[in-house]
Amino acid sequence: MLPARVRTTAGWSDACILNLSSRGLMVRAHFVTLEDGFVELWHGDHAISARIVWREGLKAGLQADDPIPVEQILSISSAPSLQLSADPYRGRDRRKRPRSDSHVRGRVFEFASIAIVAAALALGFCFWVGEALAQPLTLIRTALR
């Protein structure tokens, strides 16, 4: 099973390649397009233009327009550690990427800044309330003596 992305007339969706041959493949995906519709399937850097020839539930059979480089797709998929790429997380969900040091430092700085501003506002509010109550409390204190 190989993860892939499929583009139909309705847009992009996730897919899973279940079976692969030089002229076709079987995938599992949510297709909004009609049977005999055309799709574009991407796995890594490989783009495959194909026509849906059958569909049964979430599974569909696709007939490729051009020969599919089966060996290249399988060799890349079976050895992801051998891929040379500037971004080792390319093709993965960006939310699953580890945070960089600068990102973490930025988040800590942002939190510290908000905490300092909140503390300053709280102290200012306390002094303001103290000043507002100082005169009436002084009058009460002198009246009770």
C-alpha positions as CSV (number, residue, x, y, z in Angstrom):
1,M,0.0,0.0,0.0
2,L,1.5,3.3,-1.1
3,P,0.1,6.7,-0.1
4,A,-0.8,9.0,-2.9
5,R,-2.8,12.2,-3.8
6,V,-5.5,12.2,-6.4
7,R,-6.8,15.2,-8.3
8,T,-10.3,15.0,-9.9
9,T,-12.6,17.6,-11.2
10,A,-13.8,18.0,-7.6
11,G,-10.3,18.8,-6.2
12,W,-7.6,16.9,-4.3
13,S,-8.0,13.9,-2.0
14,D,-5.9,11.3,-0.3
15,A,-5.6,7.9,-1.9
16,C,-3.8,4.6,-1.3
17,I,-2.3,2.6,-4.2
18,L,-3.2,-1.1,-3.6
19,N,-2.0,-2.6,-6.8
20,L,0.3,-1.4,-9.6
21,S,1.2,-2.5,-13.1
22,S,2.8,-0.9,-16.1
23,R,-0.6,0.3,-17.6
24,G,-2.9,0.5,-14.6
25,L,-3.4,0.5,-10.9
26,M,-6.0,-0.1,-8.2
27,V,-6.5,2.6,-5.7
28,R,-8.6,3.2,-2.6
29,A,-9.9,6.8,-2.5
30,H,-13.0,8.9,-2.3
31,F,-13.9,9.8,-5.9
32,V,-16.5,12.4,-6.5
33,T,-16.1,12.1,-10.3
34,L,-18.2,9.8,-12.4
35,E,-17.0,6.5,-13.7
36,D,-14.9,6.8,-16.9
37,G,-13.7,10.2,-15.5
38,F,-10.1,11.2,-15.7
39,V,-7.9,11.7,-12.7
40,E,-4.3,12.7,-11.9
41,L,-2.5,10.6,-9.3
42,W,0.7,11.7,-7.5
43,H,3.0,9.5,-5.6
44,G,6.2,11.3,-4.6
45,D,7.5,13.1,-7.7
46,H,5.6,10.7,-10.1
47,A,2.4,12.0,-11.7
48,I,0.1,9.5,-13.4
49,S,-2.8,10.6,-15.7
50,A,-5.4,7.9,-15.8
51,R,-9.0,7.1,-16.6
52,I,-11.3,5.4,-14.1
53,V,-12.4,2.1,-15.7
54,W,-14.3,0.6,-12.8
55,R,-15.3,1.5,-9.3
56,E,-16.6,-0.5,-6.4
57,G,-17.1,1.4,-3.1
58,L,-13.9,3.1,-2.2
59,K,-11.8,1.0,-4.6
60,A,-11.3,2.0,-8.3
61,G,-9.4,0.7,-11.2
62,L,-7.4,3.2,-13.2
63,Q,-6.0,2.8,-16.7
64,A,-2.9,5.0,-17.2
65,D,-2.4,7.1,-20.3
66,D,1.3,6.4,-20.4
67,P,3.4,3.5,-19.1
68,I,3.9,3.6,-15.4
69,P,7.5,3.4,-14.0
70,V,6.7,0.6,-11.6
71,E,10.2,-0.2,-10.6
72,Q,11.0,3.5,-9.8
73,I,7.9,3.9,-7.8
74,L,8.4,0.8,-5.8
75,S,12.1,1.4,-5.2
76,I,11.5,4.9,-3.9
77,S,8.6,3.8,-1.8
78,S,10.5,0.9,-0.2
79,A,13.6,2.9,0.6
80,P,12.6,6.4,1.8
81,S,15.9,6.8,3.6
82,L,17.8,6.6,0.3
83,Q,15.9,9.6,-1.2
84,L,18.0,12.6,-1.7
85,S,16.0,15.7,-0.9
86,A,16.5,19.1,0.7
87,D,13.4,18.6,2.8
88,P,13.2,15.1,4.4
89,Y,9.6,15.8,5.3
90,R,8.4,16.7,1.8
91,G,5.2,15.0,1.0
92,R,4.2,14.6,4.7
93,D,1.7,16.6,6.6
94,R,3.3,19.8,7.8
95,R,1.7,19.4,11.2
96,K,3.7,16.2,11.8
97,R,7.0,18.0,11.2
98,P,9.2,18.6,14.2
99,R,9.4,22.2,15.3
100,S,12.6,24.1,14.5
101,D,14.6,25.8,17.3
102,S,13.7,29.3,16.0
103,H,10.1,28.3,16.0
104,V,10.3,27.2,19.6
105,R,12.3,30.3,20.7
106,G,9.7,32.5,19.0
107,R,6.8,30.8,20.8
108,V,8.7,31.1,24.2
109,F,9.4,34.8,23.5
110,E,5.7,35.4,22.6
111,F,4.5,33.7,25.8
112,A,7.0,35.6,28.0
113,S,5.9,38.9,26.3
114,I,2.3,38.3,27.0
115,A,3.0,37.2,30.6
116,I,5.0,40.4,31.2
117,V,2.3,42.6,29.7
118,A,-0.4,40.8,31.8
119,A,1.6,41.2,35.0
120,A,2.2,44.9,34.3
121,L,-1.6,45.5,33.7
122,A,-2.5,43.6,36.9
123,L,0.0,45.6,39.0
124,G,-1.3,48.9,37.4
125,F,-4.9,47.8,38.2
126,C,-4.0,47.1,41.8
127,F,-2.3,50.5,42.3
128,W,-5.3,52.2,40.6
129,V,-7.8,50.4,43.0
130,G,-5.5,51.3,46.0
131,E,-5.4,54.9,45.0
132,A,-9.2,55.0,44.5
133,L,-9.9,53.5,47.9
134,A,-7.2,55.4,49.8
135,Q,-9.1,58.6,50.3
136,P,-12.4,57.1,51.5
137,L,-10.5,54.7,53.9
138,T,-8.6,57.7,55.3
139,L,-11.9,59.5,56.0
140,I,-13.3,56.4,57.7
141,R,-10.2,55.9,59.8
142,T,-10.3,59.5,61.0
143,A,-14.0,59.3,61.8
144,L,-13.5,56.2,63.9
145,R,-10.8,57.8,66.1
